[in-house]
Amino acid sequence: MQYRTLGRTGVQVSSLALGAMNFGRIGRTTQDEATAIVDAALEGGINLIDTADMYSAGESEEMVGKAIAGRRDDIVLATKAGMPMSDERNHRGSSRRWLVTELDNSLRRLGVDHVDLYQIHRWDPNTSDEETLSALTDLQRAGKIRHFGSSTFPAYRIVQAQWAAREHHLSRYVTEQPSYSILQRGIESHVLPVTEQYGLGVLVWSPLATGWLSGAIREGREITTSRSTFMPERFDTAIPANRARLDAVERLAEVADEAGLTMIQLALGFVTAHPAVTSALIGPRTLDHLHTQLAAADTVLSADVLDAIDAIVAPGVDLAAHEKHDTPPALLDPSLRRR
């Protein structure tokens, strides 16, 4: 396992991090299975575990808390807030009112007195940067969080938040958590240059492109991955974007074979090769999934392999741009771009 400094925090984290989204109802993972995955991940050298309040409505945090009991100090523990936790309109977002309340809820579920990294799950257009950063700064000073970061923020919002922190003399976001894979490279053209400029740590999610790069999806095979059962539109190869992904996967498989790598090694080796990336979040649902992903921990791709990948999916290109999560609201809601 490789270790890297998380932005400018001085905290050393593993180049592969354990994402716990599949713990609980989402991944149909039991507590015993979750604990076994955590045990194996720590044994494999992973020292960063990332979860969120909304994963299985808090169940993931509870499972992580039980799995790390007695070894909290050996783990860099991260969670997130901001996504809806109920139908109540104020049980979401990044207002001071909600963050102060929800952090206490997360600490209770995790069974800890602080988290090392508290992340705003999505940019909240209804809340000012000053409001959010002020609340996070106070929570940091209270000792409940060590650092805080953003997740899936557009590049211009990352810049705006850095400016707001300086303008109002508040602590700043020290990390960003964007989606990044061989098939979704858009952040190379805007987000990653910004994170490098501001010295942010970068924890990338979905490096296997929701299973497209796992090796299980190939031409002529029925797609039966867990994600395809509840997100069928993302795997329907009659849709042009999905057809383009499958064509790219077939060409990438040839590159992996010639290099003596699995598709997972190719995919994880690619994202961790970018100098702006600190860690890649893996989200295994089973122990077998974890072991195949841990096998990529020491993968270093040669320049020839990286060039071959660039020839298949060009730098800065998203093959499924409609699936991006950082699109400005006005591009999604016509009423916001009409007078």
C-alpha positions as CSV (number, residue, x, y, z in Angstrom):
1,M,0.0,0.0,0.0
2,Q,1.2,3.5,-0.8
3,Y,0.6,6.4,1.6
4,R,0.2,10.1,0.7
5,T,-0.3,13.3,2.6
6,L,-4.0,14.4,2.6
7,G,-3.7,17.9,1.1
8,R,-1.8,20.2,3.5
9,T,-3.1,18.6,6.6
10,G,0.0,16.5,7.4
11,V,-2.3,13.4,7.8
12,Q,-1.0,10.3,6.0
13,V,-3.6,8.2,4.2
14,S,-3.6,5.1,2.1
15,S,-3.8,5.4,-1.7
16,L,-6.9,3.1,-1.5
17,A,-9.6,4.1,1.0
18,L,-12.6,2.1,2.1
19,G,-15.9,3.5,1.2
20,A,-18.8,2.2,3.3
21,M,-21.8,3.1,1.1
22,N,-22.6,-0.6,0.6
23,F,-22.8,-1.3,4.3
24,G,-26.4,-1.9,5.2
25,R,-29.5,-2.0,3.1
26,I,-27.9,-0.4,0.0
27,G,-25.5,-3.3,-0.5
28,R,-27.4,-5.9,1.6
29,T,-24.4,-6.2,3.8
30,T,-24.8,-7.5,7.3
31,Q,-22.8,-6.3,10.4
32,D,-20.6,-9.4,10.4
33,E,-19.8,-8.9,6.7
34,A,-19.1,-5.3,7.2
35,T,-16.8,-6.0,10.1
36,A,-14.9,-8.7,8.1
37,I,-14.5,-6.2,5.3
38,V,-13.1,-3.6,7.7
39,D,-10.8,-6.1,9.3
40,A,-9.4,-7.2,5.9
41,A,-9.1,-3.6,4.7
42,L,-7.0,-2.6,7.7
43,E,-4.9,-5.7,7.4
44,G,-4.3,-4.8,3.8
45,G,-2.9,-1.4,4.7
46,I,-6.0,0.8,4.3
47,N,-6.3,3.4,7.0
48,L,-9.0,5.7,5.8
49,I,-12.7,4.8,6.0
50,D,-15.3,7.0,4.4
51,T,-19.1,6.9,5.0
52,A,-22.1,9.3,5.1
53,D,-25.1,9.9,7.2
54,M,-27.5,9.1,4.3
55,Y,-26.1,5.7,3.4
56,S,-28.9,3.4,4.3
57,A,-30.4,6.1,6.4
58,G,-27.6,6.0,9.0
59,E,-27.1,2.3,9.0
60,S,-23.7,2.5,7.4
61,E,-22.4,4.8,10.1
62,E,-23.7,2.5,12.8
63,M,-22.0,-0.5,11.1
64,V,-18.7,1.3,10.7
65,G,-18.8,2.4,14.3
66,K,-19.2,-1.2,15.5
67,A,-16.5,-2.5,13.2
68,I,-13.9,0.0,14.3
69,A,-14.7,-0.2,18.1
70,G,-11.5,-0.4,20.1
71,R,-9.2,0.8,17.3
72,R,-10.5,4.3,16.5
73,D,-7.1,6.0,16.9
74,D,-5.6,3.8,14.1
75,I,-8.2,5.0,11.5
76,V,-8.7,8.3,9.6
77,L,-12.5,8.4,9.9
78,A,-14.5,10.5,7.4
79,T,-18.2,11.0,7.0
80,K,-20.5,13.4,5.1
81,A,-23.7,15.4,5.6
82,G,-26.1,17.4,3.5
83,M,-28.2,14.9,1.6
84,P,-31.9,14.5,2.7
85,M,-32.3,12.5,5.8
86,S,-36.1,12.7,6.0
87,D,-39.1,14.4,4.3
88,E,-38.6,17.3,6.7
89,R,-37.3,20.2,4.7
90,N,-34.7,21.3,7.2
91,H,-33.2,17.8,7.6
92,R,-30.8,18.4,4.7
93,G,-28.4,21.0,3.3
94,S,-25.5,22.8,4.9
95,S,-27.1,25.3,7.2
96,R,-25.6,25.8,10.6
97,R,-28.9,24.6,12.1
98,W,-28.7,21.2,10.3
99,L,-24.9,20.6,10.4
100,V,-24.7,21.1,14.2
101,T,-27.6,18.7,14.8
102,E,-26.6,16.1,12.2
103,L,-22.9,15.9,13.2
104,D,-24.1,15.0,16.7
105,N,-26.3,12.3,15.1
106,S,-23.4,11.0,13.1
107,L,-21.1,10.9,16.2
108,R,-23.7,9.0,18.1
109,R,-24.2,6.4,15.2
110,L,-20.4,6.0,14.8
111,G,-19.8,5.7,18.6
112,V,-17.0,8.3,18.6
113,D,-16.4,11.8,20.0
114,H,-15.0,13.2,16.7
115,V,-14.4,12.5,13.1
116,D,-11.2,13.3,11.3
117,L,-12.9,14.6,8.1
118,Y,-16.4,16.0,7.8
119,Q,-17.6,16.6,4.3
120,I,-20.4,18.5,2.7
121,H,-22.0,15.9,0.5
122,R,-23.2,18.2,-2.2
123,W,-23.1,22.0,-2.7
124,D,-26.2,23.6,-1.2
125,P,-27.3,26.5,-3.4
126,N,-29.7,27.7,-0.6
127,T,-26.9,28.3,1.9
128,S,-24.1,30.9,1.8
129,D,-20.5,29.8,2.0
130,E,-20.1,32.0,5.1
131,E,-22.9,30.3,6.9
132,T,-21.6,26.8,6.2
133,L,-17.9,27.6,6.8
134,S,-18.7,29.4,10.0
135,A,-20.6,26.4,11.4
136,L,-17.8,24.0,10.4
137,T,-15.2,26.2,11.9
138,D,-17.0,26.3,15.2
139,L,-17.4,22.5,15.1
140,Q,-13.7,22.2,14.5
141,R,-12.9,24.5,17.3
142,A,-15.2,22.4,19.6
143,G,-13.1,19.4,18.8
144,K,-15.9,17.4,17.1
145,I,-14.1,17.5,13.7
146,R,-10.4,17.7,12.9
147,H,-10.8,18.9,9.3
148,F,-13.6,19.4,6.8
149,G,-14.0,19.1,3.0
150,S,-16.4,19.2,0.1
151,S,-17.8,16.5,-2.1
152,T,-18.7,16.7,-5.8
153,F,-18.5,20.5,-5.9
154,P,-18.2,22.3,-9.2
155,A,-14.8,23.9,-9.7
156,Y,-16.2,27.4,-9.4
157,R,-17.8,26.6,-6.1
158,I,-14.5,25.2,-4.8
159,V,-12.8,28.5,-5.7
160,Q,-15.7,30.6,-4.2
161,A,-15.5,28.7,-0.9
162,Q,-11.8,29.2,-0.7
163,W,-12.3,32.9,-1.2
164,A,-15.1,33.1,1.4
165,A,-12.9,31.4,4.0
166,R,-10.2,33.9,3.5
167,E,-12.6,36.9,3.3
168,H,-14.3,36.0,6.5
169,H,-11.3,34.6,8.4
170,L,-12.7,31.1,8.7
171,S,-11.2,27.6,8.3
172,R,-11.3,26.3,4.8
173,Y,-12.2,23.1,3.0
174,V,-9.0,21.0,2.9
175,T,-10.3,18.2,0.7
176,E,-12.6,17.5,-2.3
177,Q,-14.3,14.2,-3.1
178,P,-15.2,14.1,-6.9
179,S,-16.3,11.3,-9.1
180,Y,-13.4,10.1,-11.4
181,S,-12.6,7.2,-13.6
182,I,-11.2,6.3,-17.0
183,L,-14.7,6.7,-18.4
184,Q,-15.5,10.0,-16.6
185,R,-12.5,12.3,-17.0
186,G,-14.2,15.7,-17.0
187,I,-12.7,16.8,-13.7
188,E,-9.3,16.8,-15.3
189,S,-10.2,19.9,-17.2
190,H,-11.6,22.0,-14.3
191,V,-11.8,20.4,-10.8
192,L,-8.3,18.8,-10.5
193,P,-6.4,22.0,-11.6
194,V,-8.3,23.9,-8.9
195,T,-7.6,21.4,-6.2
196,E,-3.9,21.4,-7.1
197,Q,-3.9,25.2,-7.1
198,Y,-5.3,25.3,-3.5
199,G,-3.5,22.3,-2.2
200,L,-6.6,20.2,-1.5
201,G,-6.5,16.5,-0.8
202,V,-8.6,14.6,-3.4
203,L,-10.5,11.4,-2.5
204,V,-12.1,10.1,-5.7
205,W,-15.3,8.0,-5.7
206,S,-16.6,5.6,-8.3
207,P,-13.1,4.8,-9.8
208,L,-14.7,1.6,-11.3
209,A,-17.4,3.7,-13.0
210,T,-20.3,2.0,-11.1
211,G,-19.0,-1.4,-12.2
212,W,-18.3,-0.7,-15.9
213,L,-14.5,-1.2,-15.1
214,S,-14.9,-4.1,-12.8
215,G,-14.3,-6.8,-15.5
216,A,-17.8,-8.1,-15.1
217,I,-19.2,-6.1,-18.0
218,R,-18.1,-7.2,-21.4
219,E,-19.6,-7.4,-24.9
220,G,-21.9,-10.4,-25.3
221,R,-22.5,-10.9,-21.6
222,E,-25.7,-10.2,-19.7
223,I,-25.1,-7.3,-17.3
224,T,-26.1,-8.6,-13.9
225,T,-24.1,-6.3,-11.5
226,S,-25.7,-5.1,-8.3
227,R,-26.0,-1.5,-9.6
228,S,-27.7,-2.6,-12.9
229,T,-30.6,-4.0,-10.9
230,F,-31.6,-0.6,-9.5
231,M,-30.1,1.7,-12.1
232,P,-31.0,-0.1,-15.3
233,E,-30.9,3.0,-17.5
234,R,-27.2,3.3,-16.8
235,F,-26.5,-0.1,-18.3
236,D,-28.9,-0.2,-21.2
237,T,-26.6,-0.6,-24.2
238,A,-29.3,0.7,-26.6
239,I,-28.5,4.1,-25.1
240,P,-25.7,5.8,-27.1
241,A,-23.7,6.8,-24.0
242,N,-23.8,3.3,-22.6
243,R,-22.8,1.9,-26.0
244,A,-19.8,4.2,-26.0
245,R,-18.8,3.0,-22.6
246,L,-19.1,-0.6,-23.6
247,D,-17.0,0.0,-26.7
248,A,-14.3,1.7,-24.5
249,V,-14.4,-1.1,-22.0
250,E,-13.7,-3.6,-24.8
251,R,-10.6,-1.6,-26.0
252,L,-9.5,-1.1,-22.4
253,A,-9.7,-4.8,-21.7
254,E,-7.2,-5.3,-24.5
255,V,-4.8,-2.8,-23.0
256,A,-5.1,-4.5,-19.6
257,D,-4.5,-8.0,-21.1
258,E,-1.4,-6.8,-22.9
259,A,0.0,-5.2,-19.7
260,G,-0.8,-8.3,-17.7
261,L,-3.3,-6.5,-15.5
262,T,-6.9,-7.0,-14.4
263,M,-9.4,-4.4,-15.4
264,I,-9.6,-3.4,-11.7
265,Q,-5.9,-2.9,-11.6
266,L,-6.0,-0.8,-14.7
267,A,-8.9,1.3,-13.4
268,L,-7.5,2.0,-9.9
269,G,-3.9,2.4,-11.2
270,F,-5.2,5.0,-13.6
271,V,-6.9,7.3,-11.1
272,T,-4.2,7.0,-8.5
273,A,-1.6,7.9,-11.1
274,H,-2.9,11.5,-11.4
275,P,-0.7,13.8,-9.3
276,A,-3.8,15.6,-7.9
277,V,-5.4,12.4,-6.5
278,T,-4.7,11.4,-2.9
279,S,-6.8,8.3,-2.6
280,A,-9.3,6.2,-4.6
281,L,-12.4,5.1,-2.6
282,I,-13.3,1.5,-3.2
283,G,-16.8,0.3,-2.1
284,P,-16.7,-3.5,-1.9
285,R,-19.9,-5.3,-1.1
286,T,-18.2,-8.6,-0.3
287,L,-14.8,-9.8,0.9
288,D,-14.1,-11.2,-2.6
289,H,-14.7,-7.7,-4.0
290,L,-12.3,-6.2,-1.5
291,H,-9.5,-8.7,-2.2
292,T,-9.6,-8.1,-6.0
293,Q,-9.5,-4.4,-5.4
294,L,-6.7,-4.6,-2.8
295,A,-4.6,-6.4,-5.5
296,A,-4.4,-3.0,-7.2
297,A,-2.8,-1.3,-4.2
298,D,0.7,-1.3,-5.6
299,T,-0.2,-1.0,-9.3
300,V,1.9,1.5,-11.2
301,L,0.9,2.0,-14.8
302,S,3.6,2.6,-17.4
303,A,3.6,5.6,-19.7
304,D,2.8,3.4,-22.6
305,V,-0.3,2.1,-20.8
306,L,-1.4,5.6,-19.8
307,D,-1.0,6.8,-23.4
308,A,-3.1,3.8,-24.6
309,I,-5.8,4.8,-22.2
310,D,-5.7,8.4,-23.5
311,A,-6.2,7.1,-27.0
312,I,-9.4,5.4,-25.9
313,V,-10.9,8.1,-23.7
314,A,-9.4,11.5,-24.2
315,P,-8.2,13.5,-21.2
316,G,-11.0,15.7,-19.8
317,V,-13.8,13.8,-21.5
318,D,-16.9,12.3,-19.8
319,L,-18.4,9.5,-21.8
320,A,-21.7,9.9,-19.8
321,A,-21.8,13.7,-19.2
322,H,-25.5,13.5,-18.2
323,E,-24.6,11.5,-15.1
324,K,-22.4,14.2,-13.6
325,H,-23.4,15.4,-10.1
326,D,-21.8,18.8,-10.2
327,T,-23.8,20.4,-13.0
328,P,-24.8,24.0,-12.3
329,P,-28.5,24.0,-11.3
330,A,-29.5,26.4,-14.1
331,L,-28.5,23.8,-16.7
332,L,-30.9,21.3,-15.1
333,D,-33.9,23.6,-14.3
334,P,-35.0,25.9,-17.2
335,S,-36.8,28.2,-14.7
336,L,-33.4,29.3,-13.3
337,R,-32.1,30.5,-16.7
338,R,-35.3,32.4,-17.8
339,R,-36.1,36.0,-16.9
